[in-house]
Structure formats: C-alpha cells, structure tokens
Amino acid sequence: MDFDVFKKNVMDEMRERFPNLEFGSREMKKLQGESYEGLMVTIPGSKVSANLNLDSYYERTNTGASEHQVMDLIESAVREASQNMPQLDWKVLGNYEQMKETLMLQMIPVKGNEEKLAEIPHETVEDMAVVYRFDLGSNERGTSSVLVTDAMLKSYGITRERLAEDAIDAAVKNHPASLRNMNEVLQEMAGDRADDFHSDEPSPLWVATVEGGMNGAAVIQYPGFLDRAVETIGGDFYVLPSSIHEVLLVADDGSVALTQLEQMVRDINEAEVAPADRLSDSVFHYDSEAHIFENARSFELREAMLAEALFAEDEPEQPKSLTVLLVEPNRYPKVVEIGSDLSDLQKAVGGYIEVVYPFEEKVGLIVNEEGKMNGLPLNRALRDENGEVYDVVAGSFLVTGLTEESFASLTQAQINKFEKLFHQPEAFLRMGNHIMALPIPKQEQEARKTAKTRDTDTVGSKSKPRKTGHDER
C-alpha cells in the first residue's frame, strides 16, 4: 500500500469514527528539518488545529503493524488531541500590544532550517539563529507556542527591530536566566540520592538556561548575561551547546584542550540529544575583555593575529621560509625548505598544529594536534633520559629551530643530530602497559612504499613519485 492510499484510508476511517470532528491534511514545515505530512484535526467552528504525523504512522505499516492496529493508534491520538486542543482568543492574537508580553526567544541551528528561516524574522549568531515565539502557556502535557513569521509582522505593522527589542524585554521578565553549577543540577535531578552527587569542590561545568528550562539556550542572548557569568566563573569561558534548551560553560583556564571540548560536544549530540533538540557541533568562546562571543576557533585565530601584531614592531622581520627536518611515517627524515606562515606549517602536518618541546636544546617538534584522535599512522617514539618510550607522535612532524618568540631554521649541527635521532622508521607494539618501538627493516619500508604507490594508482592518481634529491639509505 502506497502512502497516498494509506492517507485516504486514514481520512475516511477517522471521519467515520469521529463524525463530530473535521479532518484534512497538509505538509507541515517545521524547524529542525522535521517536515512531515500532517493529519489536521479541527473542532468545528474553531480556528485551531492539531496535527498528527502521518509519516510516522505509515512507517508502522511497513514494520509489521497491521492497518487495523495503526488505525486504532491514530484514533487514540485524535481523541487525545481533540480533548487537549489549546483554546486561543484570535482577537487577542491579532493584537500585538497584548501579545508582545508573551514573546520568548528560541535558539536553533541554521543548518537544516534555511528554508524556514527565509520566511521568519531572526538574528544569526555564528551557525545558530535566534527566532521569536508567542508563549501560549503550559499544562501537564507540555507547552504551547506560536512561531512569529514575517506575515504576522506585516499584519501587525511592526519592524523586525521592534520585535527583537520587545522579545528581549518579555523574555528577561517572564523567563529569567539561570546559571548553576553542574553538581547542584545533578543533586536536584537525583532527588533522594542527592548525597551521592555531593562534592565540596564545584564541577568545572556550569549549566546556563532559563527558569523552566524550555528553549534555555537563548539565554546567551540576554543582555549582560555573559558578563555576569564571567563574575561567577572567574574569567573567559567556553560555551558548549548542549541542546536548544541549555548550554554548558567551562572556564578557559588551560585545563582542557579545545579539541577535547569539540569531541565532547559531537559525542553528546550523537548519543544523548534528540535530533529536534540539537543546536550545534561547534564550541564557542566568550572573551571577557573584548566582550565578544564567537566560535572558539575564531577566537584562537584572533588571539594569534593579535599576538603577531603586538610583536611585529619589536621583533626583527621573520624569514619567509625555514630550513627544517620533515619526518614522515615509514620514511627517512629529509631537510626541506618550508614557508613560515601558519598555513604552511599546518599543511605540512595535515591539520591544526601543536608544538612540543621534548629536548633541552632550542628545537621544537611541530605535530598535528589531532593526529592520534584522527587515526594518523604512528610515526616516531619519544623517549625519556633512560631510553623508555613515553609517547608516540602520530602523523608527519617537523623538527624546527626556536628563537625566544618564534621558529627558526635548524643549524647544520642540529640537522645532523636530529636526522640521526629520528633516522630509523619505527613500528609500534603494545606490551601490557608499555609500548615497544621496533625499527622497520629497509625491505619492509620498500614494500610499504610500493603498496602505497599501488593504492594511489588504484584511485586514479596519474602523478609519479617526486624525486627529492636526498639519499634514503
């Protein structure tokens, strides 16, 4: 049975079971990409309709449920919807001066909502958007609200700017901001087991939302809220979009790497948050001195550019290129000339860079910050003074000289020393709690390079291996 036949059967059946109700159907375009074919249920004489998702009921017929069983489920939903239909005074809804007192904010993702955002007033904030709703109240079954559209603004004769100002005033008054430590929130959720979550030390996470929690992520748009949060947290902080109903704040004190926070947000969204409640996979940052809310990666770039500008006048002009040692998995090190710009260094290691300083000598290793997280091949071991392996670099890395403030070319003595140190390609084997680094025989290296070349040819690459002019003994 195709969907059109199913829809007709539902309409006929429900009209027979509920002769005192009116039924229709239409495509429901919802925020968060939840559009569906809806069964409209209306009480005669009322302008309010309830909408049931016909798509979801049709799916049941394809997963083992009989048509009779599905009709009974729809009947139950229709009865419940008709009994709990919100009663609206349409004269009041058409009076903006009365309705403006019920305005509230909602934060939603831009991605997936582009079509709907084209017809509603909104303000874009990074990869999110603030939209406006009329709060129609709540009961034991939940809350009701109406999304404000451009057509409604036209009928009211007001501008988007006026709407935004009125919505902020009403939201702050009717849905006050809430900022609590995660320990307190967990204790409240635990009820009788609250003592299990008691801690003398506050959690590093703070929960920001509004009283009642509904659509609480929009609290970051409340005037002065982020600055008041600075006073509580003690300085700059990261903003993790937990859902459209709340965000988590964590101090930018260097205790957690940005990559870890980004992975945390992605994992929570994937495993814990319903698709309709997801807000963003990005991590944001609030700069307490500049009063700027932005993507955390943009903040890092802005800080780097600011630092570069501050030292530009005092520092001698940086060389446009550096002589460094490039160490790749399964290959001997080679001396290369590389641009000194950040983009050049990132390209060389295949991603965001991190600099580690495992030696007393003024050299650093420029590595891929996300190498292990992204599963790059293990490259070379780092050893302590006793020759024990304490870490392994994943992916290609550079050995570079250092000045007091920046990178520098390696001296010939440094090239000789670190080419010898990292000369032999290595393979790795975990033995209990220890990692063994094993030299890769030359024959196996050649086999690996041959296999890699063969794989490259398979996917259609027509380029030939480039001669470097260096002896790979």
Sequence and secondary structure as in RCSB ss.txt:
>XXXX:A:sequence
MDFDVFKKNVMDEMRERFPNLEFGSREMKKLQGESYEGLMVTIPGSKVSANLNLDSYYERTNTGASEHQVMDLIE
SAVREASQNMPQLDWKVLGNYEQMKETLMLQMIPVKGNEEKLAEIPHETVEDMAVVYRFDLGSNERGTSSVLVTD
AMLKSYGITRERLAEDAIDAAVKNHPASLRNMNEVLQEMAGDRADDFHSDEPSPLWVATVEGGMNGAAVIQYPGF
LDRAVETIGGDFYVLPSSIHEVLLVADDGSVALTQLEQMVRDINEAEVAPADRLSDSVFHYDSEAHIFENARSFE
LREAMLAEALFAEDEPEQPKSLTVLLVEPNRYPKVVEIGSDLSDLQKAVGGYIEVVYPFEEKVGLIVNEEGKMNG
LPLNRALRDENGEVYDVVAGSFLVTGLTEESFASLTQAQINKFEKLFHQPEAFLRMGNHIMALPIPKQEQEARKT
AKTRDTDTVGSKSKPRKTGHDER
>XXXX:A:secstr
  HHHHHHHHHHHHHHH TTSEEEEEEE  GGG  EEEEEEE TT S EEEEEHHHHHHHHTTT  HHHHHHHHH
HHHHHHHHT     HHHHT HHHHGGGEEEEEEESTT HHHHTTS EEEETTEEEEEEEEEEEETTEEEEEE  H
HHHHHHT  HHHHHHHHHHHHHHHS EEEEEHHHHHHHHHGGGGGGG  SS  SEEEEEETT TTGGGGGGSTTH
HHHHHHHHTS EEEEEEETTEEEEEE SSSS HHHHHHHHHHHHHHTS GGG   S  EEEETTTTEEEEHHHHH
HHHHHHHHHHHHTTS    SEEEEEEE TTS  EEEEEE SHHHHHHHHTSSEEEE  SSSSEEEEEETTTTTTT
  EEEEEE TTS EEEEEES EEEEEE SSSEE   HHHHHHHHHHT S EEEEEETTEEEEEE  HHHHHHHHH
HHHHHHHHTT        SS   
